[in-house]
Amino acid sequence: MTEKQKLLILSQPQRSTLEGLSNRRPQLPTDPIRDELVTLGLVVKQGAKWALTPQGKKVLAASSNRRNAGGFSV
């Protein structure tokens, strides 16, 4: 399965959780959506914080590029 195929599988709650993690928003102790992202290998726990894996960063960047087609992403 390619990264683009994985992008299509991510639901809106999964994407928003991924964006929340990248923006360092406070995380709940239990989050079933975040657990799904851990299973996909997009998120990893680092001590008390959660962080995106390199693959998670790629998926997030690609999904924001797709959403902002014709614009730019930071």
Contacts in CASP RR format, 6 or more apart in sequence:
PFRMAT RR
TARGET T0000
AUTHOR 0000-0000-0000
METHOD contacts of the structure
MODEL  1
MTEKQKLLILSQPQRSTLEGLSNRRPQLPTDPIRDELVTLGLVVKQGAKW
ALTPQGKKVLAASSNRRNAGGFSV
3 55 0 8 1.000
3 58 0 8 1.000
3 59 0 8 1.000
3 62 0 8 1.000
4 62 0 8 1.000
6 40 0 8 1.000
6 59 0 8 1.000
7 59 0 8 1.000
7 62 0 8 1.000
7 63 0 8 1.000
7 66 0 8 1.000
10 18 0 8 1.000
10 59 0 8 1.000
10 63 0 8 1.000
13 33 0 8 1.000
14 33 0 8 1.000
14 36 0 8 1.000
14 37 0 8 1.000
15 60 0 8 1.000
15 63 0 8 1.000
17 31 0 8 1.000
17 33 0 8 1.000
17 34 0 8 1.000
17 37 0 8 1.000
18 37 0 8 1.000
18 42 0 8 1.000
18 43 0 8 1.000
18 52 0 8 1.000
18 56 0 8 1.000
18 59 0 8 1.000
18 60 0 8 1.000
18 63 0 8 1.000
19 60 0 8 1.000
19 64 0 8 1.000
21 27 0 8 1.000
21 34 0 8 1.000
21 37 0 8 1.000
21 43 0 8 1.000
21 50 0 8 1.000
21 51 0 8 1.000
21 52 0 8 1.000
22 52 0 8 1.000
22 57 0 8 1.000
22 60 0 8 1.000
24 49 0 8 1.000
27 34 0 8 1.000
27 49 0 8 1.000
27 50 0 8 1.000
34 43 0 8 1.000
34 50 0 8 1.000
37 43 0 8 1.000
38 44 0 8 1.000
38 45 0 8 1.000
41 53 0 8 1.000
41 55 0 8 1.000
41 56 0 8 1.000
42 52 0 8 1.000
42 53 0 8 1.000
42 55 0 8 1.000
42 56 0 8 1.000
42 59 0 8 1.000
43 50 0 8 1.000
43 51 0 8 1.000
43 52 0 8 1.000
43 53 0 8 1.000
43 56 0 8 1.000
44 50 0 8 1.000
44 51 0 8 1.000
44 52 0 8 1.000
44 53 0 8 1.000
45 51 0 8 1.000
52 60 0 8 1.000
61 73 0 8 1.000
64 73 0 8 1.000
65 73 0 8 1.000
END
